Structures are given as structure tokens and as C-alpha cells.
Amino acid sequence: MSVADSDGATRSLDEALLAAREAGFLGPGPIARHLRHAQGFVDLAKRQPHVTERPRILDLGSGGGLPGLVVAQQWPQATLVLLDANRRRASFLERSIVSCGLQSRVSVVQQRAEVSGRDLAFRATFDGVVARSFGVPAVVAECAAPFLRQGGWLIVSEPPAEKIEAPLPHRTDAEEVTEDEAARWPSGPLAQFGLTPVAFVHDEFGYEVLSQSELCPDAFPRRDGVPSRKPRF
Ligand SMILES: C[S@@+](CC[C@H](N)C(=O)[O-])C[C@H]1O[C@@H](n2cnc3c(N)ncnc32)[C@H](O)[C@@H]1O
């Protein structure tokens, strides 16, 4: 991509996010901060072990397009599915991928995750799932795991750590975590979805990284709305 192309792409992305804000699909705060937050997903995803050359990534509950549009723009080898159940948001996302020139490798699916996660076109076909403000950890885990192939990764935005405690024994790396964070992403209950917590990364923002160490069992996701009505942890 030339500098001019890249400037144009950045401008289109900024415009798409401003439009998302006007439509009420993007939370408060400067756009630049949202972009930095989304960039954190890209940086972490690229550092995952066994990351494939042409990763297939799902943005779970993409809303106004974050972090999916940024992941797509910053990772030209990746193909993405932006999933959102809401019809207005999905139409907005369709327009945004065209205005950002991403339609050749980004698509939009307007559906509940509990439904797509059972569709064989999507189930266990993704290398990675990103999720920002989708729901509480139990809901994110149950809705994300069915999409992931074995060895895939899940990156979820988390509140930044206020208090850093000692590393926890179940962690495979030297990341320090808060007790709060370990309670939010407990390894025992996550195992029922085939997920293993790998790291809590905290800098300006917080992110939880998980690995799909086993394929998600067929029992999940449960019927539409059940993951949030009866969370498993
Ligand atoms: C709070 S918004 C976050 C949007 C975006 N990720 C962001 O951070 O700006 C959550 C989005 O998830 C979508 N959503 C919630 N539950 C869903 C489900 N079960 N399946 C698909 N989309 C869902 C909503 O329509 C909404 O657009």
C-alpha cells in the first residue's frame, strides 16, 4: 500500500467511525482513543503462537465496527466477518466496509451469535475472535468459543488493572494479573467451553487473551438468549 493509499484508508476509517458516533453506535471519548484501543487487539493478535499467514477473524458484536474495521485495515492478509444481530448496525457496517474499500475480504453477518455459532459455515472455522463490550465474560466465552478452531485465540477488552498482584499459577506466561481478573475469567468454568485463559494484558487498556485449547463441545452455544439469562459462571 502506498503512503497516499494508506492516508486515504486512514481518512475513510476516521470518517466511518465519526459516522458510527453520529448514529449512536460508538461510545464516548475521542476517536483517536478508540483507535488506539482497537489497535491493541491487532498487536496482541499478531503475537499469538501459531498465528496463520492469512488468518480468518470474527468480530463478535461489531456494532459501529470496532475493533473489526481497524483489525481489517491494519492486517491486509486477514479476512474478517463482522457479526452483529442488530439490523441497523449491520447495514451501517456494510456501508462502512465499502467506504473503507475492504469489501473483498470483510463481510457482515446480521445474526445472533447463538445462531451463527451452530451454523457449519462458521462453526470452528476461525483462527481468532475479537470482542469489545460484547457482554460479561461467561457470555463472551460461550458465544465466541464455538467459532474457533482448536488452537485459535480469543481477545476480549477488559477494564484496565488498577491493582497488580502476583502472577497466578494457571498462567502460561509471566503476565501479572489482578485477583479480580482471575475471578472474572476462571480457568475451571472456562474449560467447559474448551477455553484456557492465557494472559491479562494491561497497559493503557486491558485485554484478556484466551486459547481454544479444545474444540467447543456441541452443547454450546445454548439457545438464543440463554447464555446471558443463565450464564455458566
Ligand atoms: C455495546 S455494543 C459494542 C459494539 C462494538 N464492539 C464497540 O465496542 O463499539 C455490543 C454489540 O453487540 C451486539 N450483540 C449483542 N448481543 C449479540 C448477540 N448475541 N449476537 C450478535 N450480536 C450481539 C449488539 O447489537 C451491539 O451492536
The ligand as an SDF file (V2000), in Angstrom:
LIG
                    3D

 27 29  0  0  0  0  0  0  0  0999 V2000
  -22.0430   -2.4800   23.2690 C   0  0  0  0  0  0  0  0  0  0  0  0
  -22.0160   -2.8910   21.5640 S   0  0  0  0  0  0  0  0  0  0  0  0
  -20.3020   -2.9070   21.2280 C   0  0  0  0  0  0  0  0  0  0  0  0
  -20.0240   -2.6260   19.7850 C   0  0  0  0  0  0  0  0  0  0  0  0
  -18.5510   -2.5640   19.3950 C   0  0  0  0  0  0  0  0  0  0  0  0
  -17.8800   -3.8390   19.5550 N   0  0  0  0  0  0  0  0  0  0  0  0
  -17.8410   -1.4930   20.1740 C   0  0  0  0  0  0  0  0  0  0  0  0
  -17.0760   -1.8250   21.0840 O   0  0  0  0  0  0  0  0  0  0  0  0
  -18.0410   -0.3000   19.9260 O   0  0  0  0  0  0  0  0  0  0  0  0
  -22.4720   -4.6080   21.5360 C   0  0  0  0  0  0  0  0  0  0  0  0
  -22.9220   -5.0700   20.1600 C   0  0  0  0  0  0  0  0  0  0  0  0
  -23.1290   -6.4760   20.2000 O   0  0  0  0  0  0  0  0  0  0  0  0
  -24.3350   -6.7880   19.5040 C   0  0  0  0  0  0  0  0  0  0  0  0
  -24.8340   -8.0180   20.1290 N   0  0  0  0  0  0  0  0  0  0  0  0
  -25.2010   -8.1910   21.4160 C   0  0  0  0  0  0  0  0  0  0  0  0
  -25.5390   -9.4710   21.6580 N   0  0  0  0  0  0  0  0  0  0  0  0
  -25.4010  -10.1250   20.4840 C   0  0  0  0  0  0  0  0  0  0  0  0
  -25.5770  -11.4890   20.0890 C   0  0  0  0  0  0  0  0  0  0  0  0
  -25.9760  -12.4180   20.9480 N   0  0  0  0  0  0  0  0  0  0  0  0
  -25.3030  -11.8200   18.8130 N   0  0  0  0  0  0  0  0  0  0  0  0
  -24.8750  -10.8940   17.9280 C   0  0  0  0  0  0  0  0  0  0  0  0
  -24.6870   -9.5900   18.2420 N   0  0  0  0  0  0  0  0  0  0  0  0
  -24.9520   -9.2070   19.5020 C   0  0  0  0  0  0  0  0  0  0  0  0
  -25.2310   -5.5880   19.6980 C   0  0  0  0  0  0  0  0  0  0  0  0
  -26.1780   -5.4760   18.6470 O   0  0  0  0  0  0  0  0  0  0  0  0
  -24.2330   -4.4420   19.7080 C   0  0  0  0  0  0  0  0  0  0  0  0
  -24.0430   -3.8820   18.4390 O   0  0  0  0  0  0  0  0  0  0  0  0
  1  2  1  0
  2  3  1  0
  2 10  1  0
  3  4  1  0
  4  5  1  0
  5  6  1  0
  5  7  1  0
  7  8  2  0
  7  9  1  0
 10 11  1  0
 11 12  1  0
 11 26  1  0
 12 13  1  0
 13 14  1  0
 13 24  1  0
 14 15  1  0
 14 23  1  0
 15 16  2  0
 16 17  1  0
 17 18  1  0
 17 23  2  0
 18 19  1  0
 18 20  2  0
 20 21  1  0
 21 22  2  0
 22 23  1  0
 24 25  1  0
 24 26  1  0
 26 27  1  0
M  CHG  2   2   1   9  -1
M  END
$$$$
